[in-house]
Amino acid sequence: MDLTLADAGNREILETDVLIVGAGPAGLSAAIRLKQVAPQLAVTVVEKSAELGGHIISGAVMNPVGLDALLPGWRDMGAPVGPAMTRDTFHFLTATADIALPQLMIPPQMQTPGAVIVSLGDLVKWLGEQAQGLGVDIFPMTAAVDVLTGEGGRIEGIITGDLGVDHAGNPKSTYAAGIGLKAKYTLIGEGARGSLAKHLIGHFGLAARHDPQLYGLGIKEVWEIAPDRHEAGRVDHYLGFPLDNATSGGGFAYHAAGNKLYLGIAVHLSYSDPTLSPFGEFQRFKTHPAIARLLEGGRRLSYGARAMTSGGLQSVPDLAFPGGALIGCAAGFMNVPALKAIHNAIRSGMATADRVAAAIGEGRAYDTLEGLNESVLATGIGDELKRVQNVKPFWSRFGTYLGVLLGGFDMWCEALFRVSPFGTLRHDKADFAKLRPLAEVTPRLYARPDGATTYDRAASVYLANLSHDEDQPVHLKLVDPDLPVRENLPRYGEPAPLYCPAGVYELAEEGGAPVFRIHAANCVHCKTCDIKDPAQNITWVPPEGGSGPNYSGM
C-alpha cells in the first residue's frame, strides 16, 4: 500500500532535499556527486543492513572507469581495492577437461584492461566514509518499506519499517514506529529486484515499453587457499560444466589479496528444469579437477548469494517517475558477457545526481526528470550495453554451445563494424514463465556434500552471519498460502526448496499430507524466490532493519 503524507498517521516526518534508498555503489555515488556539484543540498541515504556493505555481494572484478570519474584520486585516497588484474582467461569445462580459450578469440567487449579485484562490501564502506566526509547523512539499519505519495500520485519520500513487532504483527516492549522521510527527489538504488523498485516499475508502467527484465543468481564463497595455488590478480571465467547446454551461466575464480580466492557461479534464472538447483550446481562446480586443485588444503571463509540483472539494454526500464528515479541495478546495467556492473552503477548514480541537482537549482521538486534515460545511457553505459545486447538472447534461444558462438560472432561484428547483422533481438518471457512441468524432465540428483569442498545449505548459510529475530513477522509473503501445495507441487514438484540457495523453503509432511514451510530466518535476501516462483505467489519485503546477512569481505 502506498502511504500519503495525509494518512501517514502519527509518524514523525523528517525532510531532506534528496533521499537515496540503498547504500550500494549507485546510491553512494549519487550522494557523493550531489555534494560535489551542490554542496548546499541536504542528502540522506537509508540502508537496511546493520553496517554498510553487510548485504552487498559481487564477484568482483571492477572496471575502474566509474570510480575514475567519481573520485579521480581514489588510488591515493586509500580505496580498499585488491590487486590489479594480471590475466583474464576464459575456459570451457567438460566433466573432466579444462580448455583455455585462445585470447585472440575473446571479443573486446569481454576484456577489461586495468581492471582490479575488489570486495564490493569493503568498497561501499569506503564510499560511505567519503560521502559522510562531504556531509551526507547515512542511516544503516533503516529499511524503506513503503513510499509517500502526494499530489497526482507523485512520490514524495518513503516510510521506514517499524521496529519491535512480533510474529503476529503486534508491538513488543521494544516497539518503535517507522518514520516518514520526505524529499524533493527520491532515488531508488536497492539493487536487483528491490521491493520499492518492483512496486514503482509496476505502478508507473516503467517497463511497459521495454522487454521483461531477466535475472541471474550469483552464489559466491571466499576461500583462503594455499600460497602455492594462489596467483594475485589472476582472473578465470568458466563456461560449460556443471551447467548443461540448456542452462546459461558460468563460474568464476578471482585471486584477491592475502591468498583469498573469490569463487562462485552465476546461473541465469531463465532455466526451464524445475529440478535444477543453482546451489547444487555450484557444489558440482567445485568438484571439477580444475577447481578442486585450487581448493585443496584451503579454508572456506564466507558464503553468500544475490540475484543480478541479466536482461541488458532491452530490459532497462524508464528510469524517471514523478518525484524520483531508479539507479544502478534497480534498473539493470549489467554487462552480461563481461560479468561487470559496478562501474555502470556508479555512472548511473552520477548522471542522475547531476540531473537532480540541476532540477533543484531551478526550483523544481517532485516532478519527472524527462530524458533521464538518455542522460544516463550517454555516460558510456548505452554504448557498452548495445555492443553486447544480443548475447543473452542468443544464449536463451540456442543454448550454451550455439548461443555462445552466435553471441561471439555478433560481438565481433559490433567491435569491428559497429553494427550487428541481427539487429536487436528481444526477450520474450520473464524468467518465472520458463519452467517446464515436472512430467517433462528427468529429475536431477545431487550428491551429498563431503564437508571439505562441498557443503550443504545449513553449513553455508552459517557463514553468511545471519541475524533475524525469530519473532518478527515473516518477510516472505504468500498471496495464496495454499498454492505451493495445491498447484506448484503437482505441476513442478514445488521448485522453491531447490532454487533458494539458503534453505528458506521446505516441503514437509504433517498428518500424511504435504505442507509448505518458510524458514524466514535463513533468508540471505537474494530475491530469487520473488523472481523465479512460477505462480508469482511469493513477494519479498524488507524485514526489520538490520536483519539479514552480515557479509564480511564479500
Salt bridges, closest charged atoms under 4 A:
ASP2 OD1 - HIS199 NE2 2.67
ASP17 OD1 - LYS184 NZ 3.17
ASP68 OD1 - ARG75 NH1 3.01
ASP88 OD1 - HIS237 ND1 3.14
ASP98 OD1 - HIS91 ND1 2.80
GLU156 OE2 - ARG154 NE 2.60
ASP162 OD1 - ARG11 NH1 3.07
ASP211 OD1 - ARG426 NH2 3.15
GLU221 OE1 - LYS286 NZ 3.01
GLU221 OE2 - ARG300 NH1 2.81
GLU224 OE1 - ARG299 NH2 2.82
ASP228 OD1 - ARG229 NE 3.85
GLU231 OE1 - ARG87 NH2 2.98
ASP236 OD1 - HIS91 NE2 2.65
ASP236 OD2 - ARG234 NE 2.64
ASP244 OD2 - ARG444 NH2 2.54
ASP273 OD2 - ARG444 NE 2.72
GLU281 OE1 - ARG284 NH1 3.00
GLU281 OE2 - ARG444 NH1 3.50
GLU296 OE1 - ARG229 NH1 3.95
ASP318 OD1 - ARG209 NH2 2.57
ASP318 OD1 - HIS210 NE2 2.78
ASP354 OD1 - ARG33 NE 2.86
GLU362 OE1 - ARG364 NH1 3.02
ASP367 OD2 - ARG364 NE 2.70
ASP383 OD1 - ARG418 NH2 2.66
GLU384 OE1 - HIS343 NE2 2.90
GLU384 OE1 - ARG347 NH1 3.39
GLU414 OE2 - LYS386 NZ 3.53
GLU440 OE1 - ARG436 NE 3.56
ASP469 OD2 - LYS172 NZ 2.94
ASP471 OD2 - LYS172 NZ 3.70
ASP480 OD2 - ARG486 NH2 2.69
GLU487 OE2 - ARG486 NH2 2.99
GLU506 OE1 - ARG517 NH1 3.93
GLU506 OE1 - HIS519 NE2 2.72
GLU510 OE2 - ARG517 NH2 2.74
ASP530 OD1 - ARG193 NE 2.78
ASP530 OD1 - LYS198 NZ 2.84
